[in-house]
Amino acid sequence: MHIDARALPDGSLLEGDLCIIGAGAAGISIAREWIGSSQKVLLLEGGGFQYEPAMQDLYRGAIVGLPYYPLQAARLHQFGGTTGHWAGFCSTLDPIDFEKRDWVPHSGWPMRREDLDPFYARAQPLLELGPYQYSAADWQRRDTTMVPLPLDPRVMWTKMWQFSPPTRFGLRYRAAIVGARNIHLYTHANVCELEANEPVSAVEGLRIRTLDGKEHRARARAYVLACCSIQNARLLLASNRRAANGLGNAHDTVGRFFMEHIEMPCGHFALAPSHAAYMKMYTLDFGKTKVRGEMALSGAVQREHQILNGTVSLEPGGLDEAAKSTFEAMTPDVLDSFRNRHERDSAAPAPAEQVDTAAAEPRFFHLLTRLEQAPNPESRVMLGAERDALGMPRVTLDWRLTDLERRSFRVIYEVVGRELGRAGAGRVQLLDWVRRDDGPWPSNLSGGWHHMGTTRMHEDPRNGVVDSNCRVHGLANLYVAGSSVYTTAGAANPTLTLVAMSLRLSDHLKSKLS
Ligand SMILES: Cc1cc2nc3c(=O)[nH]c(=O)nc-3n(C[C@H](O)[C@H](O)[C@H](O)COP(=O)(O)OP(=O)(O)OC[C@H]3O[C@@H](n4cnc5c(N)ncnc54)[C@H](O)[C@@H]3O)c2cc1C
């Protein structure tokens, strides 16, 4: 059922078994799991069903450190959350992302990739994705004309992605949530404070405010914070009535380790015509194909070069004449094959039988990289001095990168360039900044609109905010859902994994509350 919190008498008390704060991808994924159960679920959503400028303004904050998108534009504050804006590009984290990597400070999740497999499989239909298949071989079996480039698997592999329509959770799941008798959805119900008990060992209630000046309270047996990374940290930090540094923050970990994916154009690729037919696996035809591959470096190469995980995608695009002439100057071998498009580059390994190389056109691509950000305690969300219309402190984001990201960009492209050349697939030309490890980031430095970290998972409370069950250390009944719990970011976009982890958390809560 649905209740607008503005219509309740001031000072109302809402009571349930489970209380979920935030109805975005994480919150709705959990709430759906409880439809029809004997438990009463409160789903508290700050926004309404539509975009409201005054609501969106509650997200406004300051940016210090590296430049970043305006915070009020980077997340949506309404039912369905930021899935109202997302692009639907999905893949899984890789096994290496969960490992402790000696060269990546603060890496190592207290869980393994295989622990998530059953939940990834359950998350696929929620995001209206295809079967749980993310290996190139799976897709080649379905479509024999999709053949990965003949790259050395010890060096590079093809990471597969699937595309959600994209699922807008607010539209897709509204009827199911509102129609469920045991799910009590409250809109315009902004949670402003989590109230801890006297010994600060559990949450005993929530303080809710509406923009028209009402204040209500909510109580439940267990609480899930699902407001996305920046707002999750903000709420914990602002809940400082009984714990001066905020809840879950005895060791000054809340808000730290904010991570993004660094998504940057890095160069160009001139594809040898002999290899053009391989592109079916790497270029996306929106509306027709729902999958595509990206090039990624093997775990062994990441280990050898001590670099971060990242992918390289081929974005079709013409080059201006100057760039083309640079290619001409540097790649006579490729040019030769351009002149005689039916002639195969003799150095290239023979393509698979089913790849038709005859009618290939020479083509140019932009190379775009999606790199994980190394976990960094100095990259953080803090409370600022200014307050919003509900009296909550606004946030300050201090986004910081390290030398490791910079070096990883360079090394990834050295390896990719060498391997594509060796395979006779074409030639790579890098942008100047990618060749250097030092100097400032280019002015087009950009994140992928992915917010991670801030309540990271670690078994040791001194190094993380939640345990492997997503429970906040030291608080018996407070859990966190969403990518704020990620220990490391991996190269994959976050939403599929956060939905999978939300389902895992939901199962855990059922075992506790039933
Ligand atoms: C432009 C853009 C493109 C993107 N593309 C992709 C993509 O291709 N692939 C991908 O994997 N990800 C993508 N993302 C990221 C994706 O949108 C997020 O990972 C996802 O929405 C996060 O889900 P969430 O539930 O944690 O947070 P959200 O979806 O942001 O939901 C949080 C919810 O909490 C509510 N809330 C906040 N504060 C309070 C409060 N105090 N009280 C009550 N309720 C509150 C909000 O209103 C909202 O409904 C993209 C994001 C953007 C902006």
The ligand as an SDF file (V2000), in Angstrom:
LIG
                    3D

 53 58  0  0  0  0  0  0  0  0999 V2000
   23.5650    9.0390  -15.7430 C   0  0  0  0  0  0  0  0  0  0  0  0
   23.7400    7.7200  -15.0280 C   0  0  0  0  0  0  0  0  0  0  0  0
   23.9860    6.5620  -15.7590 C   0  0  0  0  0  0  0  0  0  0  0  0
   24.1710    5.3440  -15.1010 C   0  0  0  0  0  0  0  0  0  0  0  0
   24.3830    4.2200  -15.8510 N   0  0  0  0  0  0  0  0  0  0  0  0
   24.6140    3.0400  -15.2400 C   0  0  0  0  0  0  0  0  0  0  0  0
   24.8530    1.8680  -16.0080 C   0  0  0  0  0  0  0  0  0  0  0  0
   24.8400    1.8720  -17.2360 O   0  0  0  0  0  0  0  0  0  0  0  0
   25.1130    0.7020  -15.3340 N   0  0  0  0  0  0  0  0  0  0  0  0
   25.1220    0.6440  -13.9600 C   0  0  0  0  0  0  0  0  0  0  0  0
   25.3820   -0.4460  -13.4250 O   0  0  0  0  0  0  0  0  0  0  0  0
   24.8510    1.7460  -13.2190 N   0  0  0  0  0  0  0  0  0  0  0  0
   24.6030    2.9360  -13.8120 C   0  0  0  0  0  0  0  0  0  0  0  0
   24.3350    4.0590  -13.0570 N   0  0  0  0  0  0  0  0  0  0  0  0
   24.3310    3.9240  -11.5820 C   0  0  0  0  0  0  0  0  0  0  0  0
   22.9840    3.4160  -11.0450 C   0  0  0  0  0  0  0  0  0  0  0  0
   21.9860    4.3560  -11.3130 O   0  0  0  0  0  0  0  0  0  0  0  0
   23.1160    3.1910   -9.5410 C   0  0  0  0  0  0  0  0  0  0  0  0
   24.1350    2.2180   -9.3130 O   0  0  0  0  0  0  0  0  0  0  0  0
   21.8480    2.6930   -8.8710 C   0  0  0  0  0  0  0  0  0  0  0  0
   20.7330    3.4700   -9.1650 O   0  0  0  0  0  0  0  0  0  0  0  0
   22.0630    2.7020   -7.3590 C   0  0  0  0  0  0  0  0  0  0  0  0
   20.9540    2.1160   -6.7220 O   0  0  0  0  0  0  0  0  0  0  0  0
   20.6290    2.4920   -5.2070 P   0  0  0  0  0  0  0  0  0  0  0  0
   19.3130    1.9080   -4.8750 O   0  0  0  0  0  0  0  0  0  0  0  0
   21.7780    2.1640   -4.3490 O   0  0  0  0  0  0  0  0  0  0  0  0
   20.5420    4.1050   -5.2020 O   0  0  0  0  0  0  0  0  0  0  0  0
   19.4560    5.0230   -5.9080 P   0  0  0  0  0  0  0  0  0  0  0  0
   18.9640    4.3840   -7.1450 O   0  0  0  0  0  0  0  0  0  0  0  0
   20.0290    6.3800   -6.0140 O   0  0  0  0  0  0  0  0  0  0  0  0
   18.2430    5.0120   -4.8660 O   0  0  0  0  0  0  0  0  0  0  0  0
   18.3560    5.6000   -3.5800 C   0  0  0  0  0  0  0  0  0  0  0  0
   16.9440    5.9220   -3.0850 C   0  0  0  0  0  0  0  0  0  0  0  0
   17.0040    6.4140   -1.7600 O   0  0  0  0  0  0  0  0  0  0  0  0
   16.1580    7.5490   -1.6250 C   0  0  0  0  0  0  0  0  0  0  0  0
   16.6720    8.3710   -0.5370 N   0  0  0  0  0  0  0  0  0  0  0  0
   17.8310    9.0650   -0.4890 C   0  0  0  0  0  0  0  0  0  0  0  0
   17.9880    9.6650    0.6980 N   0  0  0  0  0  0  0  0  0  0  0  0
   16.8950    9.3480    1.4340 C   0  0  0  0  0  0  0  0  0  0  0  0
   16.4830    9.6460    2.7660 C   0  0  0  0  0  0  0  0  0  0  0  0
   17.2320   10.4050    3.5820 N   0  0  0  0  0  0  0  0  0  0  0  0
   15.3040    9.1530    3.2090 N   0  0  0  0  0  0  0  0  0  0  0  0
   14.5340    8.3620    2.4050 C   0  0  0  0  0  0  0  0  0  0  0  0
   14.8890    8.0540    1.1410 N   0  0  0  0  0  0  0  0  0  0  0  0
   16.0590    8.5240    0.6560 C   0  0  0  0  0  0  0  0  0  0  0  0
   16.2620    8.2060   -2.9930 C   0  0  0  0  0  0  0  0  0  0  0  0
   15.1870    9.0840   -3.2510 O   0  0  0  0  0  0  0  0  0  0  0  0
   16.2670    7.0000   -3.9150 C   0  0  0  0  0  0  0  0  0  0  0  0
   14.9830    6.5770   -4.2560 O   0  0  0  0  0  0  0  0  0  0  0  0
   24.1270    5.2840  -13.6760 C   0  0  0  0  0  0  0  0  0  0  0  0
   23.8610    6.4550  -12.9440 C   0  0  0  0  0  0  0  0  0  0  0  0
   23.6760    7.6640  -13.6050 C   0  0  0  0  0  0  0  0  0  0  0  0
   23.3940    8.8960  -12.8060 C   0  0  0  0  0  0  0  0  0  0  0  0
  1  2  1  0
  2  3  1  0
  2 52  2  0
  3  4  2  0
  4  5  1  0
  4 50  1  0
  5  6  2  0
  6  7  1  0
  6 13  1  0
  7  8  2  0
  7  9  1  0
  9 10  1  0
 10 11  2  0
 10 12  1  0
 12 13  2  0
 13 14  1  0
 14 15  1  0
 14 50  1  0
 15 16  1  0
 16 17  1  0
 16 18  1  0
 18 19  1  0
 18 20  1  0
 20 21  1  0
 20 22  1  0
 22 23  1  0
 23 24  1  0
 24 25  2  0
 24 26  1  0
 24 27  1  0
 27 28  1  0
 28 29  2  0
 28 30  1  0
 28 31  1  0
 31 32  1  0
 32 33  1  0
 33 34  1  0
 33 48  1  0
 34 35  1  0
 35 36  1  0
 35 46  1  0
 36 37  1  0
 36 45  1  0
 37 38  2  0
 38 39  1  0
 39 40  1  0
 39 45  2  0
 40 41  1  0
 40 42  2  0
 42 43  1  0
 43 44  2  0
 44 45  1  0
 46 47  1  0
 46 48  1  0
 48 49  1  0
 50 51  2  0
 51 52  1  0
 52 53  1  0
M  END
$$$$
